[in-house]
Amino acid sequence: MLLSRLLYVSQTTQPMSRTDLTGLASFSAARNAVFDITGILLYSGGYFIQLLEGAKPLVTDLYPRIVADPRHKDVEQLLFEAAPSRIFTNWNMGLLNLDDGPVLQRMSLMSTIDDLRAKHSRSSEIAVALLREFRKQLPAVAA
């Protein structure tokens, strides 16, 4: 199985409450578990940033359904690459609301996204490193 990771950014079509975000992440986690897809959903200032990890055909099939979701618009794929391993092994869909976190985190994330858009060298490595840092903020997974 060729493992892939896909990262995209999009703008929400309406403000998302904590309840909205939790519901979205719970629904996504349940659906992703069926297909062995893992990842994280980040929310900040009316934008989604999502990383998906899984078998390439499954991630490829999932992405058009995500693009068609009416809760967001202007979906932009930033990264789609082979991955040597998963970052979010224990999370079928982790969730972080960066509006609740430090401004520096949001600034780092947006800077990394700008680098990915500009296709700067090493930008995918930096994005993966930043996502690994975000992983540390997710709650522990119950055994």
C-alpha atoms as an extended CHARMM CRD file, in Angstrom:
* protein
*
       143  EXT
         1         1  MET       CA              0.0000000000        0.0000000000        0.0000000000  PROA      1               0.0000000000
         2         2  LEU       CA              1.3620000000        3.3810000000       -0.9890000000  PROA      2               0.0000000000
         3         3  LEU       CA              0.6930000000        5.8060000000        1.8500000000  PROA      3               0.0000000000
         4         4  SER       CA             -0.1050000000        9.3800000000        0.8320000000  PROA      4               0.0000000000
         5         5  ARG       CA             -0.7450000000       12.6550000000        2.5620000000  PROA      5               0.0000000000
         6         6  LEU       CA             -2.8870000000       15.4660000000        1.2490000000  PROA      6               0.0000000000
         7         7  LEU       CA             -3.0160000000       18.9570000000        2.7120000000  PROA      7               0.0000000000
         8         8  TYR       CA             -5.5190000000       21.5930000000        1.6970000000  PROA      8               0.0000000000
         9         9  VAL       CA             -6.8010000000       24.9670000000        2.8520000000  PROA      9               0.0000000000
        10        10  SER       CA            -10.2830000000       26.4040000000        2.3600000000  PROA      10              0.0000000000
        11        11  GLN       CA            -12.4700000000       29.2490000000        3.5600000000  PROA      11              0.0000000000
        12        12  THR       CA            -15.6070000000       28.4930000000        5.5490000000  PROA      12              0.0000000000
        13        13  THR       CA            -18.9090000000       29.6690000000        4.1120000000  PROA      13              0.0000000000
        14        14  GLN       CA            -20.2020000000       30.5710000000        7.5880000000  PROA      14              0.0000000000
        15        15  PRO       CA            -18.6760000000       30.9970000000       11.0430000000  PROA      15              0.0000000000
        16        16  MET       CA            -18.0010000000       27.6800000000       12.7920000000  PROA      16              0.0000000000
        17        17  SER       CA            -18.8050000000       27.3230000000       16.4820000000  PROA      17              0.0000000000
        18        18  ARG       CA            -16.9980000000       24.8750000000       18.7470000000  PROA      18              0.0000000000
        19        19  THR       CA            -20.0800000000       22.6500000000       18.5150000000  PROA      19              0.0000000000
        20        20  ASP       CA            -20.0250000000       22.8060000000       14.7050000000  PROA      20              0.0000000000
        21        21  LEU       CA            -16.3330000000       21.9100000000       14.6210000000  PROA      21              0.0000000000
        22        22  THR       CA            -16.6990000000       19.0630000000       17.0940000000  PROA      22              0.0000000000
        23        23  GLY       CA            -19.6160000000       17.6210000000       15.1340000000  PROA      23              0.0000000000
        24        24  LEU       CA            -17.7150000000       17.8580000000       11.8600000000  PROA      24              0.0000000000
        25        25  ALA       CA            -14.6200000000       16.2020000000       13.3280000000  PROA      25              0.0000000000
        26        26  SER       CA            -16.6660000000       13.4190000000       14.9660000000  PROA      26              0.0000000000
        27        27  PHE       CA            -18.5260000000       12.6530000000       11.7380000000  PROA      27              0.0000000000
        28        28  SER       CA            -15.2690000000       12.7100000000        9.7540000000  PROA      28              0.0000000000
        29        29  ALA       CA            -13.4870000000       10.4710000000       12.2710000000  PROA      29              0.0000000000
        30        30  ALA       CA            -16.2310000000        7.8480000000       12.0940000000  PROA      30              0.0000000000
        31        31  ARG       CA            -16.2540000000        7.8740000000        8.2980000000  PROA      31              0.0000000000
        32        32  ASN       CA            -12.4490000000        7.9020000000        8.0210000000  PROA      32              0.0000000000
        33        33  ALA       CA            -12.1220000000        4.9350000000       10.3880000000  PROA      33              0.0000000000
        34        34  VAL       CA            -13.9430000000        2.7690000000        7.8460000000  PROA      34              0.0000000000
        35        35  PHE       CA            -11.2920000000        3.5940000000        5.2200000000  PROA      35              0.0000000000
        36        36  ASP       CA             -8.2490000000        3.7210000000        7.5260000000  PROA      36              0.0000000000
        37        37  ILE       CA             -7.7550000000        7.4300000000        6.8660000000  PROA      37              0.0000000000
        38        38  THR       CA             -6.1430000000        9.5540000000        9.5480000000  PROA      38              0.0000000000
        39        39  GLY       CA             -5.4350000000       13.2490000000        9.8730000000  PROA      39              0.0000000000
        40        40  ILE       CA             -6.1730000000       16.5630000000       11.4810000000  PROA      40              0.0000000000
        41        41  LEU       CA             -8.5750000000       19.4270000000       10.9010000000  PROA      41              0.0000000000
        42        42  LEU       CA             -7.3220000000       22.8550000000       11.9120000000  PROA      42              0.0000000000
        43        43  TYR       CA             -9.6420000000       25.8410000000       12.0950000000  PROA      43              0.0000000000
        44        44  SER       CA             -8.4810000000       29.4320000000       12.2560000000  PROA      44              0.0000000000
        45        45  GLY       CA            -10.1880000000       32.7080000000       11.4520000000  PROA      45              0.0000000000
        46        46  GLY       CA            -12.7630000000       31.2520000000        9.1050000000  PROA      46              0.0000000000
        47        47  TYR       CA            -10.3460000000       28.8810000000        7.3680000000  PROA      47              0.0000000000
        48        48  PHE       CA             -9.9490000000       25.1180000000        7.4150000000  PROA      48              0.0000000000
        49        49  ILE       CA             -6.5810000000       23.4970000000        7.0390000000  PROA      49              0.0000000000
        50        50  GLN       CA             -6.8080000000       19.7270000000        6.7950000000  PROA      50              0.0000000000
        51        51  LEU       CA             -4.2990000000       16.9420000000        6.4150000000  PROA      51              0.0000000000
        52        52  LEU       CA             -5.4670000000       13.5050000000        5.2850000000  PROA      52              0.0000000000
        53        53  GLU       CA             -3.3130000000       10.3670000000        5.3770000000  PROA      53              0.0000000000
        54        54  GLY       CA             -4.0950000000        6.9880000000        3.9060000000  PROA      54              0.0000000000
        55        55  ALA       CA             -3.8410000000        4.7270000000        0.9090000000  PROA      55              0.0000000000
        56        56  LYS       CA             -3.4230000000        6.8620000000       -2.1880000000  PROA      56              0.0000000000
        57        57  PRO       CA             -6.5780000000        5.6130000000       -3.9910000000  PROA      57              0.0000000000
        58        58  LEU       CA             -8.7160000000        6.2160000000       -0.9040000000  PROA      58              0.0000000000
        59        59  VAL       CA             -7.3900000000        9.7260000000       -0.2890000000  PROA      59              0.0000000000
        60        60  THR       CA             -7.7730000000       10.4800000000       -3.9910000000  PROA      60              0.0000000000
        61        61  ASP       CA            -11.4160000000        9.3160000000       -3.9100000000  PROA      61              0.0000000000
        62        62  LEU       CA            -12.1950000000       11.2580000000       -0.7160000000  PROA      62              0.0000000000
        63        63  TYR       CA            -10.8580000000       14.6230000000       -1.8580000000  PROA      63              0.0000000000
        64        64  PRO       CA            -13.5910000000       15.4690000000       -4.4530000000  PROA      64              0.0000000000
        65        65  ARG       CA            -16.2680000000       14.8180000000       -1.8110000000  PROA      65              0.0000000000
        66        66  ILE       CA            -14.4790000000       17.2170000000        0.5170000000  PROA      66              0.0000000000
        67        67  VAL       CA            -14.2370000000       19.8560000000       -2.2200000000  PROA      67              0.0000000000
        68        68  ALA       CA            -18.0000000000       19.5620000000       -2.8180000000  PROA      68              0.0000000000
        69        69  ASP       CA            -18.8780000000       20.1070000000        0.8690000000  PROA      69              0.0000000000
        70        70  PRO       CA            -20.9720000000       23.3090000000        1.1080000000  PROA      70              0.0000000000
        71        71  ARG       CA            -19.4380000000       24.2910000000        4.4780000000  PROA      71              0.0000000000
        72        72  HSD       CA            -16.4110000000       25.6940000000        2.6800000000  PROA      72              0.0000000000
        73        73  LYS       CA            -15.2640000000       27.2600000000       -0.5720000000  PROA      73              0.0000000000
        74        74  ASP       CA            -12.0640000000       28.1360000000       -2.4010000000  PROA      74              0.0000000000
        75        75  VAL       CA            -10.5140000000       24.7610000000       -1.6220000000  PROA      75              0.0000000000
        76        76  GLU       CA             -6.8390000000       24.7660000000       -2.5330000000  PROA      76              0.0000000000
        77        77  GLN       CA             -4.7260000000       21.6290000000       -2.4940000000  PROA      77              0.0000000000
        78        78  LEU       CA             -1.3160000000       22.5390000000       -1.1090000000  PROA      78              0.0000000000
        79        79  LEU       CA              0.3750000000       19.1790000000       -0.9350000000  PROA      79              0.0000000000
        80        80  PHE       CA             -0.2330000000       15.6610000000       -2.1900000000  PROA      80              0.0000000000
        81        81  GLU       CA              2.7240000000       13.3720000000       -1.7790000000  PROA      81              0.0000000000
        82        82  ALA       CA              3.8530000000        9.9160000000       -0.8190000000  PROA      82              0.0000000000
        83        83  ALA       CA              4.4270000000        9.5830000000        2.9030000000  PROA      83              0.0000000000
        84        84  PRO       CA              6.8720000000        7.2180000000        4.5910000000  PROA      84              0.0000000000
        85        85  SER       CA              4.6300000000        7.0220000000        7.6670000000  PROA      85              0.0000000000
        86        86  ARG       CA              1.5760000000        8.5770000000        9.2630000000  PROA      86              0.0000000000
        87        87  ILE       CA              1.7740000000       11.6430000000       11.4760000000  PROA      87              0.0000000000
        88        88  PHE       CA             -1.6710000000       11.1290000000       13.0220000000  PROA      88              0.0000000000
        89        89  THR       CA             -1.6830000000        7.3550000000       13.5230000000  PROA      89              0.0000000000
        90        90  ASN       CA             -4.1400000000        7.4520000000       16.4230000000  PROA      90              0.0000000000
        91        91  TRP       CA             -6.5530000000       10.0390000000       15.0700000000  PROA      91              0.0000000000
        92        92  ASN       CA             -9.0360000000        9.3480000000       12.2920000000  PROA      92              0.0000000000
        93        93  MET       CA             -9.6530000000       13.0920000000       12.5430000000  PROA      93              0.0000000000
        94        94  GLY       CA             -7.9700000000       15.1890000000       15.1750000000  PROA      94              0.0000000000
        95        95  LEU       CA             -9.3200000000       18.6940000000       15.6870000000  PROA      95              0.0000000000
        96        96  LEU       CA             -7.5860000000       21.8810000000       16.7780000000  PROA      96              0.0000000000
        97        97  ASN       CA             -9.3130000000       25.2500000000       16.8930000000  PROA      97              0.0000000000
        98        98  LEU       CA             -6.3710000000       27.6090000000       16.5600000000  PROA      98              0.0000000000
        99        99  ASP       CA             -8.5810000000       30.5570000000       17.4260000000  PROA      99              0.0000000000
       100       100  ASP       CA             -8.3170000000       29.2430000000       20.9890000000  PROA      100             0.0000000000
       101       101  GLY       CA             -4.5160000000       29.0660000000       20.8150000000  PROA      101             0.0000000000
       102       102  PRO       CA             -1.5430000000       31.4190000000       20.6710000000  PROA      102             0.0000000000
       103       103  VAL       CA             -1.3790000000       33.9430000000       17.8420000000  PROA      103             0.0000000000
       104       104  LEU       CA              2.1510000000       32.7380000000       17.0710000000  PROA      104             0.0000000000
       105       105  GLN       CA              0.7780000000       29.3150000000       16.0850000000  PROA      105             0.0000000000
       106       106  ARG       CA             -1.6500000000       30.8420000000       13.6230000000  PROA      106             0.0000000000
       107       107  MET       CA              1.0720000000       33.0400000000       12.1840000000  PROA      107             0.0000000000
       108       108  SER       CA              3.4190000000       30.0600000000       11.7750000000  PROA      108             0.0000000000
       109       109  LEU       CA              0.7360000000       28.0490000000       10.0610000000  PROA      109             0.0000000000
       110       110  MET       CA             -0.2360000000       30.8370000000        7.6690000000  PROA      110             0.0000000000
       111       111  SER       CA              3.4260000000       31.4910000000        6.8350000000  PROA      111             0.0000000000
       112       112  THR       CA              3.8910000000       27.7980000000        6.0500000000  PROA      112             0.0000000000
       113       113  ILE       CA              0.7860000000       27.8200000000        3.8510000000  PROA      113             0.0000000000
       114       114  ASP       CA              2.1210000000       30.8480000000        1.9750000000  PROA      114             0.0000000000
       115       115  ASP       CA              5.3910000000       28.9580000000        1.4030000000  PROA      115             0.0000000000
       116       116  LEU       CA              3.4990000000       25.9180000000        0.1040000000  PROA      116             0.0000000000
       117       117  ARG       CA              1.5050000000       28.1110000000       -2.2710000000  PROA      117             0.0000000000
       118       118  ALA       CA              4.7400000000       29.6530000000       -3.5390000000  PROA      118             0.0000000000
       119       119  LYS       CA              6.2970000000       26.1760000000       -3.7950000000  PROA      119             0.0000000000
       120       120  HSD       CA              9.3810000000       27.2070000000       -1.8810000000  PROA      120             0.0000000000
       121       121  SER       CA             11.9650000000       24.4820000000       -1.5290000000  PROA      121             0.0000000000
       122       122  ARG       CA             11.6050000000       22.4860000000        1.6710000000  PROA      122             0.0000000000
       123       123  SER       CA              8.1160000000       23.9180000000        2.2750000000  PROA      123             0.0000000000
       124       124  SER       CA              6.5600000000       20.4320000000        2.4970000000  PROA      124             0.0000000000
       125       125  GLU       CA              9.1820000000       19.3990000000        5.0670000000  PROA      125             0.0000000000
       126       126  ILE       CA              8.4010000000       22.4950000000        7.1190000000  PROA      126             0.0000000000
       127       127  ALA       CA              4.6550000000       21.8590000000        6.8700000000  PROA      127             0.0000000000
       128       128  VAL       CA              5.0900000000       18.2630000000        8.0560000000  PROA      128             0.0000000000
       129       129  ALA       CA              7.2710000000       19.4070000000       10.9500000000  PROA      129             0.0000000000
       130       130  LEU       CA              4.6720000000       21.9970000000       11.9500000000  PROA      130             0.0000000000
       131       131  LEU       CA              1.8780000000       19.4160000000       11.7830000000  PROA      131             0.0000000000
       132       132  ARG       CA              3.9210000000       17.1350000000       14.0430000000  PROA      132             0.0000000000
       133       133  GLU       CA              4.0100000000       19.9970000000       16.5520000000  PROA      133             0.0000000000
       134       134  PHE       CA              0.2320000000       20.3890000000       16.3160000000  PROA      134             0.0000000000
       135       135  ARG       CA             -0.1220000000       16.6520000000       16.9400000000  PROA      135             0.0000000000
       136       136  LYS       CA              1.3580000000       17.1900000000       20.4070000000  PROA      136             0.0000000000
       137       137  GLN       CA             -1.6360000000       19.3870000000       21.2630000000  PROA      137             0.0000000000
       138       138  LEU       CA             -4.2430000000       16.7390000000       20.5410000000  PROA      138             0.0000000000
       139       139  PRO       CA             -5.7150000000       14.9630000000       23.5480000000  PROA      139             0.0000000000
       140       140  ALA       CA             -4.3730000000       11.5350000000       24.3950000000  PROA      140             0.0000000000
       141       141  VAL       CA             -6.2130000000        8.7110000000       22.7140000000  PROA      141             0.0000000000
       142       142  ALA       CA             -7.9190000000        6.3340000000       25.1280000000  PROA      142             0.0000000000
       143       143  ALA       CA             -6.4490000000        2.8450000000       25.0730000000  PROA      143             0.0000000000
